[in-house]
Amino acid sequence: DDACGFARLRSSAMATTKRTTPNGAGQLGARLIAALVPRYFPTLSALQLAAQGPAYSTLSNWKHGKAIPEWESVEAMARLVGVDALELLAPRGGDLTALPPR
């Protein structure tokens, strides 16, 4: 019912970091928010208003690693700014799919 796909998020559907998560999974939300603010939105409040979906507290929890966004949410945020989800999360000038150096 929602153009960006945030309808389910209004009911606060998110994973918390209290569950057992793969190493570094708690950083997904922080990377997502860092990719969006301030590059596309000046503040977290501006992002929340544009998304018309996740509560400000949800976005804040993602930013601080207290909750992990579902992949659907990452994709919806990417659609909001017109880019691919992997492109949004990739380091600037980098490749998210590249293997880290050993």
Order of alpha helices (4+ residues) and beta strands (2+ residues): beta-alpha-alpha-alpha-beta-alpha-alpha
